[in-house]
Amino acid sequence: MPLLPFLEANRLEAGCDEVGRGCLAGPVVAAAVILPEDFSNPWVNDSKKLLKSQREELVEEIKSTALSWAIAEASVTEIDQINILNASFLAMKRAVLGLKTQPHHLLIDGNRWKSDLQIPHTCVIKGDGKFASIAAASILAKVYRDDLMAKLARDFPYYGWETNAGYPTKVHRKGISDHGATPWHRSSFKLLPDQLELNFK
């Protein structure tokens, strides 16, 4: 079943979503997307429900069809300084500010949003499975972040980032246990069950 094209007709709505909140390493990445009201693609859905190949195919269509789109990050340093929730809000704010077209309303995935942006918003729980613009944002953000972590894996090969994107898998935790943490690891997160012997390189 296709996702809803908009919450309210005849206004520019930007769907916003972020990825990487639960990761142990790497930035949190957000995207904002304004789709035309007549946008329709049955494959556009919550990025987690799509195959990697499907997400990658959809990225180009979303970018070429969207009225405006932007991707932004909040760094590991920012995550450690202001916490992951606030860093997620910051990344989404940066994505909205990166849009070439100013939206009239924001559709935010999740149940909370905090920002000094003077744009009305609606929070939508599991919004990436309900509204096409939020789903499109989730796809852009995930593909961007997965690619970034795969590139970082070339310089830091022990953690499996090319497949786990920095999430706390067994391979990732073993890499931390055996080789220590990298500058891309979030020092404010519990990287291992017992961090007494953990050293940051």
C-alpha positions, -999 to 999 in steps of 0.1 A, spaced: 0 0 0 15 34 -10 24 58 17 5 90 22 17 118 -1 10 146 24 -6 155 57 -23 186 44 -27 195 7 -15 227 -9 15 233 13 51 225 11 58 197 36 93 185 43 97 150 57 126 146 81 143 116 95 176 105 110 197 74 111 225 61 133 212 70 168 219 35 180 253 31 165 285 30 185 305 48 159 301 75 133 280 106 130 242 107 132 228 116 97 195 133 89 177 142 57 149 164 48 128 160 16 100 179 0 81 158 -25 56 169 -51 20 162 -40 15 138 -69 46 117 -60 39 80 -61 62 51 -58 50 19 -41 86 10 -32 92 41 -11 89 29 25 108 28 58 144 24 48 148 -5 72 122 -25 54 140 -23 20 169 -42 6 202 -23 1 198 -25 -37 163 -11 -34 174 18 -13 202 26 -37 179 26 -67 154 48 -50 180 74 -40 184 88 -76 146 89 -82 140 107 -49 168 132 -57 156 139 -92 119 140 -83 120 159 -51 112 197 -51 141 199 -26 163 176 -5 192 179 18 214 156 40 233 167 71 253 153 100 260 158 136 295 147 144 308 122 170 322 151 190 288 168 190 271 136 200 295 132 229 290 169 239 253 173 237 240 137 238 226 116 209 190 129 211 201 166 209 226 157 181 198 140 162 177 172 165 207 192 154 213 171 123 176 174 113 177 211 118 208 213 95 190 192 69 160 215 69 183 246 67 200 229 37 168 228 17 168 252 -13 131 256 -9 117 268 24 90 243 37 57 255 52 55 225 76 78 198 89 68 161 93 92 147 119 97 110 123 93 102 160 75 115 190 97 145 199 112 175 181 131 204 196 144 233 175 146 270 173 134 269 137 102 290 132 85 263 111 53 245 123 58 208 126 40 175 133 57 146 150 46 112 135 55 80 154 68 55 128 63 82 102 87 66 78 61 39 73 33 64 69 44 94 49 63 92 16 84 123 24 96 109 57 103 76 41 123 93 13 143 112 40 150 79 58 163 63 25 186 93 16 200 94 52 206 57 54 223 53 20 245 83 27 255 70 62 260 34 51 283 46 23 302 68 47 308 40 72 319 17 44 345 42 34 357 46 70 360 9 72 389 10 47 410 29 72 396 10 103 391 -25 90 386 -44 123 351 -34 131 329 -46 102 315 -11 95 311 -20 58 283 -44 69 271 -32 103 274 6 97 286 11 132 258 -7 150 267 -29 180 271 -63 164 293 -91 177 319 -83 151 320 -47 160 323 -53 197 350 -79 191 369 -53 171 367 -28 199 378 -55 225 408 -65 204 419 -32 189 404 -5 211 383 24 201 389 48 172 383 85 169 350 77 152 337 58 182 313 77 206 330 80 239 297 88 256 283 54 246 290 21 265 311 5 238 317 -28 257 299 -44 287 331 -38 307 351 -7 296 377 -8 323 404 -18 298 392 2 268 416 27 254 409 53 228 435 56 201 
